[in-house]
């Protein structure tokens, strides 16, 4: 298994349906505002209980050389 080097982590997380619908746009906006970063890995996590569904997208990045 290869080791991925990264210098930072950005977490996007929400339990609200309308926020989940906008999450892709929010991530795209953040990526454009931080074009000096290379995303080197990501993890998508979904969890829920009887009432709430949580979606979390975690981006691992490093600064461009």
Helices and strands as residue ranges (DSSP letters): E 8-14, H 17-33, E 37-48, E 53-63
